[in-house]
Amino acid sequence: MRRIALQIIYFLVMYLPLEDFLLKWIPVPYPVYLGLRQMSDVLVLVAVAITIGIRLRSTRRFRIIGRGADLFLGAFVVLALGTVVARGGDVLITVLNLKALLRYVLLMYILLNLRIERTEVYTFLRLIYVSLGIQLVVSLAQLVGPVSVDQFFFPRVRDTEVAGVQFKSTAYKEAERGYIFGTMTNTISYGGFLLVGLATYVTRYIRNRRDLFYWGTVAVFLFLAYMSGSRAVTFAVVLLVGGDHYFSGETGRFLKTNALIFFPLALLIVLSGVNLTDLHVFEIFSAEYLRIAMKQRLGILLDVLPQFLSELRVVDVLFGLSPDRTILNRFVADMTEVPAVLIGNVAVIEDVYWAALPVYYGVLGLALFGGFLLLIFGQVYRIARWGKELLERRLARIALLLLVVAIPLNLIAQYFETRQFSFYLWLMVGVSLSFTYTRIVKDQQASS
């Protein structure tokens, strides 16, 4: 039974990046297709059931994360459900939103209770490399191939909504603008997977860096991130590599290397007569972009969120309004001045997920979810710093880097809900914690 649970997770490691591409070839009605897209969630629940059964048949004890993390997570879920019930809202909508946010968190508990061995760790890493290799090949084809290549990889999913949850693909529009998206529905999912691949690769050099291979790989990922059209992922690549050097105690080396690369390159661009703000990735520093951003994500964070919260009662600020659109629309309708960006679609606030969390779940909910993340971060940081084995420290480093980039990424999209990024984030956290726990148990048995 343990092997079955592991095989399910192995399958998902390979399947999720290819999911939309593979499913589009199945000749079924669209509602059935949307149902098949939930197969990964069902498989995770099957793995949970198998794991619980294994633990009940053996020690009857279920391994938890500990150090208060489980308490924070449980309190967050109880608060979210209690709020929607107290308001008489749609419980199903809240359950679906919590599922989207927390579905792959269950991977941590599965892996902790399966007690991952060294050979299984290497299997996970190899599968990630194979999946990454597939995306690199597809990306190259999209870069150099004709329009028909993009059309071949277009997903079937289109803009729609089921039970309050939105399903949409922007791959068509992104391909028209020359951006690459791999085998996924949009550049958000593709960019998130690129960051997972980069974190997995650069940590190979946790002890002895090989500058040519290291920086060559970083350059490839930076180029792919740029060609995906995602400014956030492009800058997240830099943040991830900077974090990798910081955790290695080599921040100065990172700054010197980047200065040696960036300043000559910038000088060359300027001498060529190119305005840096005209380049896609640097448009965020232009006055025009800031003006537009104030009506979108930047405006949500700096204008809409403070105004929205100031219109609410103290109890609403503390406990949130729930994700129920009916309740949200009712409160928006009562606002003295409705922010333009919220008119017609209050869910647009999710474009800045750190703004959506306090609106949906209140300041208390944000604090509980943030506390859960902080406690997880603390555990993997201790392993990355003082882990007994090199592999332990490497796994923890991967988890740390993904947690670090998740913070800014969720300012521009729902990366905690993005299937690919979320899956690999919690997978690597779970593998890290489980492998360390397995090693500790073995050490204790050997010394007794």
N, C-alpha and C positions, 0 to 999 in steps of 0.2 A: 504493500500500500504506500509506503514511503516513496518507493521508486515511481509510482504513478503520479504522486503529487509533484515530484521533481520534474517528471516528463512534461507535465502540464506547463510548468514555468519555463522549461527549456523551449517548448513550442511557442509560447507567447513572446519570448525574446526574439525569435525569428519572425513571428507572424505579424506583430503589431505594425511595424513600419510598412509591411506589404499589404495590410488588411484591405484598404479601399481599392487597391489595384486588383487584388485577387477576387474580391467579391463582385466586382463590376462584370465579370465574365459569367456569373451564375444567372441563368435566365429565369428569374423569379420576379413577381410583382414588387413594386417599390416598397410597400409596407413590410413585406417579407425580408427584403434587402435590409431595411432599417433594423429589423429584428435580428438578422444575422450579425449586424455590427455590434450587437450586445453580447456576442459569444464570448469575448474576452472577459467580460465582467462575470458571466456565468461560470466560466472555467476557474476564475479566481475563487468564487464561492465554493465550487466543487473541491478545490484544493484545501480550502479552509475546513470543510466538512471532513475530508480525509485526515487532515492533521489533527483535528479534535478527536476523531475516532482513534487514531494512533496513540495519542496521549492518554486517553481514558483507558485503553487496553494495557498500557504499560505502567506509568507512574501515577496516573490520575491527577497530575499537576500540569497546568498549562503555563508555559514560560511567557512572562511579560517583559516589557522593556525595562521597567523599574525606574527608580530615582524620580518618581512623580509624573513621568511623561504620560503613563496610561491614565492617571487620574485627571490630568488636564484634558486629554483627548475625550474621555468619557463625559466630563463635565461640559465640554463644548457641545457634544451631541445632545445631551439632556437639555441644555439651555436652548438650543435651536428648536428642538421639538416642543419643549414647554412653551416657548414664545408663540409659535404658530397655533398651538392648541388654545392658549389663553386668549388669543386674538380671534379665534373662530375662523382661521384661515384654512387653506387647503394643505393638509398634512402631506399628501402625495408629492406636491411641488417641492416642499422642503426636503422630503426624503430623497427625491431625485437630485436635488442640488447638493445635498450632503454626499450622496453616492458619487456624483461627479467629482467632488472635492476630495473625498477620502477613500475611494474604492481601492486604490492600489496601496494605501497604507497597510491594508491587510497582509500584503506581501511580507512586511517585517515580521508579523506574528507567525506566519507560515514558516518562514525560513528559520526563525529563532527556535521553533519547536521541532524542526527537522534536523537541526544540528548539522550544518554544512561542513563537509570535509574538504581537504585541500584539492583533491582531484575534481570535485564538483565545482569549486571556485574557478578552476582553470577551464572547465567546460563552459561556465557562464561567460567568461572573458572571451573564449574562442568564438562562441556564438555571436557575441556582440561585434567582434571583428568581422565575421562573415557577413552579418547584416549591414555593417558599415560599408564593407567592400561593395555590396550590391548597390547601395545608395551612391557610392562614388562613381561606379560604372554608369548608372542611370544619369547622374548629374553631368558626366562628361558627354553622354549622348545628347542630353538636352542643350548643352552649351554649343556643340559643334554641329548638331544634326538639323534637318529641316523642320518645318512646323509640324509635319506629320508625326515626328517623334513625340512632341508635346501632346498631341492629340491621342496618341497611343496610351500615354500614361495618365490622361485625364480620368479622374474618379467619376463614379456614377452619381454620387451624392449631390444634391442640389439644395438650395435654400429652402428649408422647411422647418416646422416646429411640431414636436410630439410631446404632449403632456407638459407643455411649458418649457421644454428643453429644445434649444435650437440646434439644427444640423445644417451646416452650410459648407460650401467649398468656394474658395477664391482662386483656385488653380487656373481657371480659364482666363481671368483678368490678369493674373500675375504672369502667365505665359505670354500674353499679348504684349506685355511691357518688357519682355526679355528676361524675366526672372526664372530661376529653376526651383523645383519643388519636389524632386525625387519621385517616389511612388506614393506621395501623401496628398492630402486634400488641399493643403495650403503651405505657405512658407513658414508659418508659425510652428506647425508640427515638424516640418523639415529642419528648420533652424534649431529647434529644441533637441532633435536627434543628433545634429552636428555637434552640439555642445557635449552631449553624452559621449560621443565618439572621441572628441578631443580630450575630455577629462580622463577617459580610459587609456588613451594612448600616451599622453604626456607623463602620466604617473609611472610609466615604464622606467623613467629616468629619475626615480625618486632618490637614488643613491649616487649614481655616476651619470651625469648628463653627457650626451654626445651632441655637441652644439650643432653640427651640420644637420643631423637627422631631426633633432628637436625643433630647431627653428625652421627647417624645411617643412616639417609637418604643420607647424603653426601657420606658416605662410599659406599652405594649401587650404587649411580650414578657414583662414581669414578671407581668402579669395572666394571660397564657396559661400561663406556667410554674406559677403558683399554681393555676389551674384544672385543670392536669394532675395535681395531687395530689402532685407530686414536690417534696419539700422541698429535695432536693439540687440540682435544676435551678433552683429559685427562688433559692437562695442563690448558685448558679453564675452567674446573670444579674448579680447585684450584683458578684461577683468579676470577671466578664468586663468589665463597664463600668469597674470600678476599675482593672483592668489596662490598659484602653484609655487612661485618663487618665494612669496611671503612665508608660506608654511615650511619652506626649506631654509628659511633664514637668509635668503638671497635677494631681498628687495632692491638693494643697491645695484646688484648685477643686472636685474631686470630693467631698472631705470636707465642704466648706462647703455645697455644693448639697444633699447628702444630709441634712445636719443641718437645713437650712432646710425640707426636705420631711418628714423623719421625725419630728422632735420635735413640730411642730404636729399631725401626724396621730396620733401616739401619745397626745398630750394629749387630743385629741378622742375617741379610743377609750376612754381611761380615764374621762373625764368622762361618757361614755355608759354607763358601768357594765359595760363588757366587759372581761373578764380576758384579757390578751394571750396567756397560755399556753393559753387555750381555743381560740384561732385555730389552724387546722391547721398553718400554717407555723411557728408559735412553740411548738408542742407539744414540740419537742426540748429546750426549756429546763425542762420540768416534771419533777418527781421521778419521776412514774409512767412517763414515757417513758424516762428514763435507766435505770429498773429493768428495763423490758422490753428496752431496747437492750443491756443487759449480758448478756442471754440470746441475743442475736442478733449484729448486726454489731459493736457496740462490744465485746461480750464476746469475739468472735473475735479482734479486734485486740489487746485489752489482757490477755486471759486465755488464750484457747485457743492462739494462736500461740506465746507464750512457753512455755507448758506443753508444747505439741506438740514444739517444737524442743528443749526440755530433755530430752525422753525419747529423742531420737535420738543416734546415734553422731556423732562429728565428721565422718566421711566423708559421712553422710547429710545433715547440716546444710550442708556445702559443696556437694554435688552434687544434693541433692534426692531425692525418691522417685519422680518421674515422675508423669504424670497418670493412670496405670493404676489403676483403682479396686481391683483385686485386691491390688496392692501396698499401696495406702493402707489398705485394710481390715485387711490383715495387721499392719501397724504399729499401727493403732488398737487392735486386739485385744490386742496385747502391752503396751499402755500401762498403767501402774499405776492411773491414774484417768482414765477416758475422759470428756472434756467432754460434758455432756449434749447440746449443740447438734450434736455430730458423730454421735450415736447414730442409726443407721438410714440416714444419708446423709452420707458424708464430703465429698461434692462441695459441701456447703453452705458450705464454707470459701471458695468462689469468690465469695460475696456480698461479701467484702472481697478484691478482686483482688490488692491489694498483699500480702495474707497468703498467697493461693494461689501466687503466683509463687515465693517462697522454699521453700514446701513441695514444689511440683512440680519446680522447677529448681534449688533450692539457693540459698545466699547468693551463690555465684559466678554463677549464672544471673541472679539479680536484679541483681547489679552490672553484668553485661554488657549486659542489656537497659536498665538505667538509664543506663549510659554511652552507649549508642546514642542514647537520647532526649536526653541532655544535649548530645551533639555536634551533633545536628540542631538543637536549640534555639539553640546557639551560632551556627550558620551563619545561621539566619533572623533572629536578633537583630542580627547584624552588618549584614545587608541592611536591616532595619527602621531601623537607626540611621544607616547611612552609604550607603544605596543611592543611586545617581546620579539615578534618576527617581522621581517621585511614585508612579507605578503600582507600581514595584518595592517601595517602602516599604509601600504599602498591602497588597499581597499577603503580604509578610512579616509584617505586623501581624496579618492574619487568622490565619495559621499559628501565630504566637506565642500569640494569645489562646486558640486551641483547644488548644494544648499545655498552657497554664497551667491551664485548667479541667479538662483530662483527669486531672491529678494527684489532686485531691480526689474527682472523680466515680468514680474507680476504687477508692475506699474504700467505696463503697456498691453497686457493681454492676460487671459486666464490660464497661465502656464500650469498652475496647480491642477487644472482640469484638463489640460492637453494630454491626450492619451499616451503618446509616446514619451514625452518628457517626464510626466508623472510616474509612469510605469518604471522607467529606468532609474529615476531618482530614488524611489522607495525600494526598488530591487537592490540597488547598491548599498543603501543604508542597511537593509535587512541582511545582505550577504556579509557586510562588515561586522555587524553586531553578532551574527550567528557564528561566524568563523572564530571570532575572539572568544565567545562563550564556549565553543567546542574545545578550543585549545586550553582554556582554563580548567574545564572539567577533566580533560586528559591529564593535565599537570597534577591536579589534586589526586586523581586515581593512582598516578605513578608514585606520588610521594607517600601515599597511605599504606 
